[in-house]
Amino acid sequence: MIRFERVAKRYPGGIQALSDVNFELADGELAFLTGHSGAGKSTLLRLIALLERPSRGQVLFDGRNVGKLARRHIPYLRRRIGVIFQDHRLLSDKKVFDNVALPLLIAGVSYSEIKRRVRAALDKVGLIDKENMYPPMLSGGQQQRVGIARAIIGKPPLLLADEPTGNLDPDMSADLMDYFVQLNEVGVTVLIASHDLDLIRRLGKRVLVLKDGTMVDDLPPRQTLTGDTSG
């Protein structure tokens, strides 16, 4: 589904976020992306979601070079991708219900279907009683869960998660990872950027390791992750 071919990303000011990255993520696969802070994990996810374009190389989604995609086609691509952002990116002046419903509203789904699916998603993340609250009224962990509900509401074939457990307690983190596995088992392709090595080890999935913008390891499922990749 996803293929990186010699991808580099250089930001203004000379910051080299990624250098010559090559990997492939198969349709229906679940994999983790790990590495120290600043290794390039968020940039890699942003390139897939077309929030950034590569400076060099190709990012392919279902065989299509997304870096060359015309601006008018970008919204259609993004409807196929659910993104859980590290910084939540919620609309503070909209209720929790409306934040989660946004992808369905854009897609033109009927209100009765939106109501059913939003409440099901909020129930899945334990926030069914918060639907009429505004994001600033919630804790960081609760805001993170709203972002997760919004990302999964459209049933996208690809889910990208950037440190999704960063603001969650251990029990909720474990429950969330189990839910990602459940989504993967019904065919959703999942790529999770995470520092949580204990959770990564427990799930025993493929692990891609970034260091200073370079892919330094690609560990197959059930291979033990050793060492410290967090700093």
N, C-alpha and C positions, 0 to 999 in steps of 0.2 A: 504493500500500500504506500509506504513512504520510502524514498531512496535519496540519500545524500551522495553527491558525486563531487569530490574535491571542493567542498563548500568552505568559503572564508567569509567572515564578516568583520569589516573595519568601520568603526564609528568616527565621526568628525573629531578632530583633535588627535588622531593617530592611535586610538585605543583599538587594539586587535582582539576582538572577542572570540573569534573562531578561526582556526587555520587548518585548511586541507582536511576537512572532516568527511569521512566515508562510512556509511552504514546503511543497512536496509531493515525495515520493520515490515514483516509480512502481514497480510490481511488476517485479522483475527488473533494477532499476537498480543501478549501483555509483556512489557519490559520496563525496567527501571533505568533512570538516568541519574548518575550520582557523580560526585566530585566536590572539591573544596568550594567555598564561597568565592564567586568571581571566575569560576572555571569555564563558564559559558552555557550553563544549563538553560537559563531563562531565554537567552538569545536563540538557542537552538529551537526551543518550542515556539518562539515568536516567528521564526522563519517558516515553520510548518503552517502556522495559522495566518501567514501573510500579514503579520503586524510589522514585519521588517522584510526587506529583500536582501538577498546575499550580495556581497561585493564581488564575489567570484564563485564559479561552480554552479551546479544545478541542484535544486530541491524538487523532486518529483513526487506528485500525489496521484496515485492510480495512473502512472505513466505520463502525467502531464507536468510540464515545467512551470511550477507556480510563480517563479520569479519573473516569467515573461507574460503572466496573465494580465489582460487588460483590466483597468480599474473597474469598469462596469460589471465584470464577471466575478469580482472578489466577493461580494455579498453572497452569491450562490455557493461558492466554495465554503465560506464560513458557516453556512447552514449545515454542512456535513461534519463540522468540527465543534465539539464541546470543549471549552477552555476554562479551567479552574485557575484563576490568577492568585499569585502570592499576596497581592494587596487588595483582594476582594473586588474592587471596581464596582461597587454598588451605587445606585442612585439614591443619595441621601434624602431627597425630597419625595421619594416614592415609597409606598409601603412594601413590606416584605413580599406580599402576594404579587404586587405589580412588578417587582424586580425579577421574581422567578418567572412570571408569565411573559416577560418581554420577548424572548425568542419565538414563542407561539403567536404573539400578537403580530410580529413582523411577518411570520409565515402565513397569516390569515386564517388561523384555526378558529373555529366557532367558540363563543364564550362558554357554552356548557362543557365543551371538551377541555378548554383551558382550565376551568374551575376544577374539574375532576383530576386533571393531571398535575396541576399545581399542588393541590392538597395531598395527592399521593406522594409527590416528590418531597414536600415538607415533612410529611409523616416519616418518610424514609430516613431523613436526617434529624429527626427528633424535634422539629420546630413547628408542628401543626398548630400550636397555641400562640405562635408569634406572627401570624399572617397579617394582622392589622397594625403591627408596630413598624417604626421606621428604623433603618439601619443604625443611626447614631444611638438609639436606645438599647442596642444589643452589645454584648461582649465581643471581643475579637474572635473568639472561637465560634460564637453564634453567627457572626457575619461571614466567617469562612464557610459555614454550613449552608448559608443562604446562597453563596456563590456556587457551591457544589450542586445544590438543587437546581439552580439556573442552568448549569452546564449540562445536566443530564435530562432536563425536561423535554428537549427536542428529539430525544432518542438518536443522537448522532452516531454514525458508524465509526468515528474516531474521537477519542477522548484524550485530551492533553491536560495534565495536572502539574502545576508548579508548586512544589512544597505544600501539598494539600493538608498535611497533618501538622503544619507548623504551629498552629494556635489551638490544637486539640489535646485533650487529656489522653493518656495511654489507652483507656478503654474505647473511647470514641475513635481514636486513630486505628485501632485494631478492627473495629466494626466497619470503618470506612474502607480500609484495605480489603476486607472480606467482600464488601459490596462491589468494589472494582473487579474483583475476581468473578463475582456473579455476573456482572455486565459482560466481562470477557467471555464467560462460558456460553453466553447467548449470541456471541459473534462480534461484540464491540472490540475494536482495536484500541489498546490503552498504552500510553506512554506517560510514566510518572517520574518527575524530577523530585528527588528526595535525599535528605541527609540522614534519614532514620534507618541506620544500618541494621538494627535489630529487626525491624519490620521487614526489611528487604530480605534478610537471611531467613526469616520465618516462612516467607512465601515461596522462596526457592525458584524465582523466575529469572529470566535473562537480565543481566546487568551491564549497561554501557557506562564506562568510566571516562569522564573528561578531566583533563589537567591542563591548566593554562591555555584553554581553547583548542586543545588537541585530544582526539579520541585515543586513549592510551590502553584501553582494555575492552574486551567484549566477552563477558563470561556467560557461558551457556547455562540453561536452567539446572538448578541443583548443585552447581559448583560453588564451593564455599568462598564467600567474600572475606578477604583478610586485609589487615592493615587499616589505617586511618585515612579516609578520603575526605574528611570534613575540614581539614585545615592544613 
